[in-house]
Amino acid sequence: MKRYCFALDLLSDPELIAEYEKYHAAVWPEILESISGAGVEVCEIYRTGDRLFMIMEVNDSFSFEAKGAADAANPKVQEWEKLMWKYQKALPNAKPGEKWILMNKIFEL
């Protein structure tokens, strides 16, 4: 199994952050299915202030390209992503339209 870690920021608004957390306490079933159906075995999101950190553990069937194509073709995923963008802001080093940024592991014990 492979592990990937990502970062993203939220807008610095306590009310919006609270709304964002409520959505993630009850993620739509179609979104959960799109994640697990892509080969994601574990997905966790952590928050400190307005910074998010996501850990994904994926099986051998997972592909970023296949997940991206499936998400682009799934109207419910597109609806979710549009809704979440209301709360999120790109990191300063993000490319145009890029949300979650894949992080590089720099240490392991």
C-alpha positions as CSV (number, residue, x, y, z in Angstrom):
1,M,0.0,0.0,0.0
2,K,1.2,3.5,-0.8
3,R,0.7,6.6,1.3
4,Y,0.2,10.1,-0.1
5,C,0.0,13.3,1.9
6,F,-1.5,16.6,0.7
7,A,-2.0,20.1,2.0
8,L,-4.6,22.8,1.4
9,D,-5.8,25.9,3.1
10,L,-9.2,27.1,4.2
11,L,-10.5,30.6,4.1
12,S,-9.7,32.2,7.5
13,D,-13.3,32.5,8.6
14,P,-14.4,30.6,11.8
15,E,-18.0,30.3,10.5
16,L,-16.9,28.9,7.2
17,I,-14.4,26.5,8.8
18,A,-17.2,25.2,11.1
19,E,-19.5,24.7,8.1
20,Y,-16.6,22.8,6.3
21,E,-16.2,20.5,9.3
22,K,-19.9,19.8,9.4
23,Y,-19.9,18.7,5.8
24,H,-16.9,16.4,6.6
25,A,-18.8,14.9,9.6
26,A,-21.4,13.7,7.1
27,V,-19.7,13.4,3.7
28,W,-22.2,12.5,0.9
29,P,-22.3,8.8,0.2
30,E,-21.5,9.3,-3.5
31,I,-18.3,11.0,-2.5
32,L,-17.3,8.2,-0.2
33,E,-18.0,5.7,-3.0
34,S,-15.9,7.7,-5.4
35,I,-13.0,7.7,-3.0
36,S,-13.1,4.0,-2.0
37,G,-14.0,3.0,-5.6
38,A,-10.8,4.5,-6.8
39,G,-8.6,2.3,-4.6
40,V,-8.3,4.6,-1.6
41,E,-8.2,2.4,1.5
42,V,-7.7,5.1,4.1
43,C,-8.4,8.9,3.9
44,E,-7.9,11.2,6.8
45,I,-8.0,15.0,7.0
46,Y,-6.5,17.0,9.8
47,R,-6.8,20.7,10.5
48,T,-4.8,23.3,12.4
49,G,-6.0,26.8,12.1
50,D,-6.9,27.2,8.4
51,R,-4.4,24.6,7.2
52,L,-5.6,21.1,6.1
53,F,-3.5,18.0,5.9
54,M,-4.8,14.9,4.1
55,I,-3.3,11.4,4.3
56,M,-4.4,8.8,1.7
57,E,-3.4,5.2,1.8
58,V,-4.1,3.5,-1.6
59,N,-4.1,0.0,-2.9
60,D,-2.3,-1.2,-6.1
61,S,-5.4,-0.3,-8.3
62,F,-5.2,3.4,-7.4
63,S,-4.1,5.8,-10.2
64,F,-4.2,9.6,-10.0
65,E,-5.1,9.8,-13.7
66,A,-8.0,7.3,-13.3
67,K,-9.3,9.1,-10.2
68,G,-9.1,12.4,-11.9
69,A,-11.0,11.1,-15.0
70,A,-13.6,9.4,-12.9
71,D,-14.1,12.6,-10.8
72,A,-14.4,14.8,-13.9
73,A,-17.1,12.5,-15.2
74,N,-19.1,12.3,-12.0
75,P,-21.6,15.1,-11.6
76,K,-22.0,14.5,-7.8
77,V,-18.2,14.8,-7.3
78,Q,-18.2,18.0,-9.4
79,E,-21.0,19.4,-7.2
80,W,-19.1,18.5,-4.0
81,E,-15.8,20.0,-5.3
82,K,-17.6,23.2,-6.3
83,L,-19.2,23.4,-2.9
84,M,-16.0,22.7,-1.0
85,W,-14.2,25.5,-3.0
86,K,-16.4,27.9,-1.2
87,Y,-14.4,27.1,2.0
88,Q,-11.0,26.4,0.5
89,K,-8.2,28.5,-0.9
90,A,-5.2,27.4,-2.9
91,L,-1.8,27.3,-1.3
92,P,0.6,30.1,-2.5
93,N,2.6,27.5,-4.6
94,A,-0.5,26.0,-6.3
95,K,-0.9,26.0,-10.0
96,P,-4.1,27.7,-11.4
97,G,-7.1,25.6,-10.4
98,E,-5.1,23.2,-8.2
99,K,-6.4,22.4,-4.8
100,W,-4.8,19.7,-2.7
101,I,-1.0,19.8,-3.2
102,L,0.9,16.6,-2.9
103,M,3.6,16.9,-0.2
104,N,7.1,15.5,-0.3
105,K,8.2,13.3,2.5
106,I,11.4,14.7,4.0
107,F,11.8,12.5,7.1
108,E,11.0,9.1,8.4
109,L,11.9,7.3,11.6
